[in-house]
Amino acid sequence: MDHPDAIAPPDRHSTTRALIEGFREDDPARTSVARTLDLLRRSPDPFDRDAYDPGHVTASGLVFAPTRERILLVFHDRLGRWLQPGGHVEPHDRHVFETARREVYEETGVMVEETSPELIGVDVHEIPAARGEPAHCHHDLMFSMVATEETLRGSPEARDVVWCPLEELEAYEVDEMLSRNVARALGRRGG
């Protein structure tokens, strides 16, 4: 039995909805914001990784090196491209930004500053069918973070991990959404 004075965990569903409702989206993100808010309204468990229709919420970290001159990228084998680290919300994650922090560490070994990460992007994208899963959508919430150090280690989820200089994003063929969110984060940080 819980102690009567124990603080109840926050309602992850309502805090995520409030976070997205407060996000100042640009035109390209507007559709993703609307689709993700609709998912939160309609789905009984929008964080369930086994919810394929209309998908589920994921979280990722746009991680800047301490100098703010590079970002952390992982090569995603299933999608065959370089992305920011991120992944599925686990039942024990109290907030979606905790998911992003945890995934960054699990995939790369990189620790990030303990400040509250800023929601920097919302993107709904399709994940192709594989490993017994049907094609489905990830409603990804991207948080801007700063690493405390630059030591990297790969993992089974992300064997290739790099610090990409900002001027080399094109060489890694990062998508438009990630490039746009890097520019947004730099603008907000004054960087």
C-alpha positions as CSV (number, residue, x, y, z in Angstrom):
1,M,0.0,0.0,0.0
2,D,1.3,3.5,-0.9
3,H,2.1,5.9,1.9
4,P,-0.8,8.3,2.3
5,D,1.5,11.3,1.8
6,A,3.1,9.9,-1.3
7,I,2.9,12.1,-4.4
8,A,1.0,10.5,-7.2
9,P,3.0,10.3,-10.5
10,P,1.8,12.9,-13.0
11,D,-0.7,11.8,-15.6
12,R,1.6,11.2,-18.6
13,H,-1.3,11.5,-21.0
14,S,-2.4,15.0,-19.9
15,T,1.2,16.3,-19.4
16,T,2.1,15.2,-22.9
17,R,-1.1,16.8,-24.4
18,A,-0.3,20.1,-22.6
19,L,3.3,20.0,-23.8
20,I,2.2,19.6,-27.4
21,E,-0.6,22.2,-27.1
22,G,2.1,24.6,-26.0
23,F,4.4,23.9,-28.8
24,R,4.9,26.7,-31.3
25,E,4.8,24.8,-34.5
26,D,5.7,26.0,-38.0
27,D,3.8,25.1,-41.1
28,P,5.5,21.7,-41.7
29,A,4.9,20.6,-38.1
30,R,1.3,21.7,-38.0
31,T,-0.1,18.5,-39.5
32,S,2.0,16.3,-37.1
33,V,0.9,18.3,-34.1
34,A,-2.8,17.9,-35.1
35,R,-2.4,14.1,-35.8
36,T,-0.6,13.6,-32.4
37,L,-3.2,15.5,-30.5
38,D,-5.9,13.4,-32.2
39,L,-4.0,10.3,-31.2
40,L,-3.9,11.5,-27.6
41,R,-7.7,12.2,-27.7
42,R,-8.7,8.9,-29.3
43,S,-6.3,6.2,-28.2
44,P,-6.9,4.5,-24.8
45,D,-3.1,4.1,-24.6
46,P,-1.2,6.2,-27.1
47,F,2.2,5.2,-25.5
48,D,1.7,1.4,-26.1
49,R,4.3,0.3,-28.6
50,D,2.0,-2.4,-29.8
51,A,-0.7,0.1,-30.8
52,Y,-0.3,0.2,-34.6
53,D,-3.4,1.9,-35.7
54,P,-3.1,4.9,-35.7
55,G,0.4,4.4,-34.1
56,H,2.0,5.5,-30.9
57,V,4.0,8.2,-29.2
58,T,7.8,8.0,-29.3
59,A,10.4,10.4,-28.0
60,S,13.9,11.4,-29.3
61,G,16.7,13.7,-28.3
62,L,18.3,16.3,-30.5
63,V,21.6,16.3,-28.5
64,F,24.1,19.0,-28.9
65,A,27.8,18.5,-27.9
66,P,28.8,20.7,-24.9
67,T,30.3,23.2,-27.4
68,R,27.0,23.3,-29.4
69,E,29.0,22.8,-32.6
70,R,27.9,19.2,-33.3
71,I,24.9,17.0,-32.9
72,L,24.6,13.3,-31.9
73,L,23.4,10.9,-34.7
74,V,22.8,7.2,-34.8
75,F,22.5,5.0,-37.9
76,H,19.1,3.4,-37.8
77,D,19.5,-0.1,-39.4
78,R,15.7,-0.6,-40.0
79,L,15.3,2.7,-41.8
80,G,18.8,2.8,-43.3
81,R,19.6,6.4,-42.4
82,W,21.1,8.7,-39.8
83,L,18.7,10.0,-37.2
84,Q,18.7,11.5,-33.7
85,P,18.6,8.9,-30.9
86,G,15.1,8.0,-29.6
87,G,12.6,5.3,-29.2
88,H,9.5,3.9,-27.5
89,V,7.9,5.1,-24.3
90,E,8.2,2.5,-21.5
91,P,5.6,2.0,-18.8
92,H,8.0,3.3,-16.1
93,D,8.7,6.5,-18.0
94,R,6.9,9.3,-16.0
95,H,7.3,11.9,-18.8
96,V,8.1,11.6,-22.5
97,F,11.2,13.7,-22.0
98,E,12.4,11.0,-19.6
99,T,12.0,8.6,-22.5
100,A,14.1,10.7,-24.8
101,R,16.9,11.0,-22.1
102,R,16.8,7.2,-21.4
103,E,16.9,6.4,-25.1
104,V,19.9,8.8,-25.7
105,Y,21.8,7.0,-23.0
106,E,20.8,3.5,-24.0
107,E,21.7,4.0,-27.6
108,T,24.9,6.1,-27.3
109,G,26.1,6.1,-23.7
110,V,25.8,9.9,-23.7
111,M,24.5,11.7,-20.5
112,V,22.7,15.0,-21.0
113,E,22.3,18.0,-18.7
114,E,19.6,17.6,-16.1
115,T,17.7,20.7,-17.1
116,S,14.2,20.1,-18.5
117,P,14.6,19.4,-22.2
118,E,12.7,21.7,-24.5
119,L,10.2,20.2,-27.0
120,I,11.7,21.3,-30.3
121,G,9.8,19.2,-32.8
122,V,6.7,17.0,-33.4
123,D,6.9,14.6,-36.4
124,V,4.6,11.8,-37.5
125,H,6.3,9.4,-39.8
126,E,5.7,5.9,-41.1
127,I,7.7,2.9,-39.9
128,P,7.8,0.1,-42.5
129,A,6.6,-3.4,-41.6
130,A,9.3,-5.7,-40.2
131,R,10.0,-8.2,-37.4
132,G,6.3,-9.2,-37.2
133,E,5.1,-5.7,-36.9
134,P,2.8,-4.1,-39.5
135,A,3.6,-0.7,-40.9
136,H,2.6,1.9,-38.4
137,C,3.2,5.6,-37.4
138,H,5.5,7.0,-34.8
139,H,4.3,10.3,-33.4
140,D,7.7,11.5,-32.3
141,L,8.3,14.2,-29.8
142,M,11.9,15.6,-30.2
143,F,13.6,17.3,-27.3
144,S,16.6,19.6,-27.5
145,M,19.3,18.6,-25.0
146,V,23.0,19.3,-24.3
147,A,25.5,16.5,-23.6
148,T,27.6,16.6,-20.5
149,E,30.5,14.9,-22.3
150,E,31.3,13.6,-25.7
151,T,32.3,9.9,-25.0
152,L,30.3,7.6,-27.2
153,R,29.6,3.9,-27.2
154,G,27.4,2.0,-29.6
155,S,24.7,-0.4,-28.6
156,P,22.8,-3.3,-30.3
157,E,20.1,-0.7,-31.2
158,A,22.6,1.8,-32.7
159,R,26.0,0.3,-33.6
160,D,27.1,3.5,-35.5
161,V,27.1,6.6,-33.4
162,V,28.7,9.9,-34.4
163,W,29.1,13.6,-33.4
164,C,28.2,15.3,-36.6
165,P,29.5,18.8,-37.2
166,L,26.6,21.1,-37.9
167,E,28.1,22.1,-41.3
168,E,28.1,18.4,-42.3
169,L,24.4,17.5,-41.8
170,E,23.9,17.3,-45.5
171,A,26.7,14.7,-45.9
172,Y,24.8,12.5,-43.4
173,E,21.7,13.0,-45.5
174,V,19.6,13.9,-42.5
175,D,16.0,14.6,-43.3
176,E,14.4,18.0,-43.6
177,M,12.6,17.7,-40.3
178,L,15.8,17.1,-38.4
179,S,17.6,20.0,-40.2
180,R,14.7,22.3,-39.4
181,N,14.7,21.3,-35.7
182,V,18.5,21.9,-35.5
183,A,18.0,25.4,-36.8
184,R,15.0,26.0,-34.5
185,A,17.0,24.8,-31.4
186,L,20.0,27.0,-32.4
187,G,17.8,30.0,-32.8
188,R,16.3,29.5,-29.3
189,R,19.6,28.9,-27.7
190,G,21.1,32.0,-29.4
191,G,23.6,29.8,-31.0
